Amino acid sequence: MEHSSHGGCLVRILRRVAAASAGVVCAAIAVTPGTSSAQSPTDEATGTGPVELVAAGNYDYNGDDLDDVLARRNPGGTLELWSGDGSGGFIDHVTIGSGWGVMNLIETAGDLNGDGKADLIAREASTGALYFYAGTGSGFRPAVRIGRGWEVMSAIVSGHDYNGDGKTDFLAVDATTGYLWLYPGTGTGTHGVRVKIGSSFNEVRELTAVGDLNEDGLADIVAVGKNDECMYFYAGPGNQGFEPRVLFDCGWSVMDSAASVGDFDGDGHADWIGRETATGVLYLFKGNGTGSYGASPALDSGWNTMTIALTTPPR
């Protein structure tokens, strides 16, 4: 993948905070295991317009108009809602579901069915089937299977409109070929016929659908290079293949589990979170509207056994 540099490596001071409440797995995107054959996922439903309308996306899962984080607690598999306070912190967390231990990927998906509420997609470990969970504003409706064969994907992300038709789409990386696929959303919780929009994406980890990070009206992504452990910014439009990647931060060998969280601090820019592997400290990366971030304060501690947006097998 081509890349250019922008501003060099940003200095990040990682605070060493004592871990406090271990046992949580953040489910902004949960764990994905090793993949098998290179078969194509099977579509079970199918379905140029407006640009990204909400730069940060929809991550409000309790209806208070503030972005939240979802987490799966291990080993019990309960799903928890961590309510954001709108200024870069948490208010509280409550259990909103059980039995999520059978899923090996859980992805915050934005508003996939067009009803104004944030949804989820999840992949079943035993079958590779992909399921859609429509949000209700306080929980989720029963699962609807929307595809099979997704075990071949090392990363599946969603939450934003990448082809400019006003509907939330899926992006997925084939673990064998490294191809990046765009699955156009239909506005009903399903997707249309996929389009190849990139290659060599098996050379990155922590693929994250951050939304419109540079605020040009097009949804973007970020990812960490496996060889150099640097994070790169990929500017949209995704349906034409992302722009050449721009290096904006190195030192991610000590970090994992990047996850998009919308405008978590309420400053109007899209943000994301990440975990320091050794300490379990959760950091908020505050987007600055230019395709990078300005600060990364510690958000919480005790997330040692948590996996946030991990799109490749644990290191």
Secondary structure as GFF3:
##gff-version 3
##sequence-region A 1 315
A	DSSP	beta_strand	3	5	.	.	.	ID=ss1
A	DSSP	beta_strand	24	26	.	.	.	ID=ss2
A	DSSP	beta_strand	42	43	.	.	.	ID=ss3
A	DSSP	beta_strand	69	73	.	.	.	ID=ss4
A	DSSP	beta_strand	78	84	.	.	.	ID=ss5
A	DSSP	beta_strand	90	97	.	.	.	ID=ss6
A	DSSP	three_ten_helix	100	102	.	.	.	ID=ss7
A	DSSP	beta_strand	103	110	.	.	.	ID=ss8
A	DSSP	beta_strand	119	124	.	.	.	ID=ss9
A	DSSP	beta_strand	130	133	.	.	.	ID=ss10
A	DSSP	beta_strand	144	148	.	.	.	ID=ss11
A	DSSP	three_ten_helix	150	152	.	.	.	ID=ss12
A	DSSP	beta_strand	153	160	.	.	.	ID=ss13
A	DSSP	beta_strand	169	174	.	.	.	ID=ss14
A	DSSP	beta_strand	180	183	.	.	.	ID=ss15
A	DSSP	beta_strand	195	198	.	.	.	ID=ss16
A	DSSP	three_ten_helix	201	203	.	.	.	ID=ss17
A	DSSP	beta_strand	204	211	.	.	.	ID=ss18
A	DSSP	beta_strand	220	225	.	.	.	ID=ss19
A	DSSP	beta_strand	231	234	.	.	.	ID=ss20
A	DSSP	three_ten_helix	238	240	.	.	.	ID=ss21
A	DSSP	beta_strand	245	249	.	.	.	ID=ss22
A	DSSP	three_ten_helix	252	254	.	.	.	ID=ss23
A	DSSP	beta_strand	255	262	.	.	.	ID=ss24
A	DSSP	beta_strand	271	276	.	.	.	ID=ss25
A	DSSP	beta_strand	282	287	.	.	.	ID=ss26
A	DSSP	beta_strand	293	295	.	.	.	ID=ss27
A	DSSP	beta_strand	298	300	.	.	.	ID=ss28
###
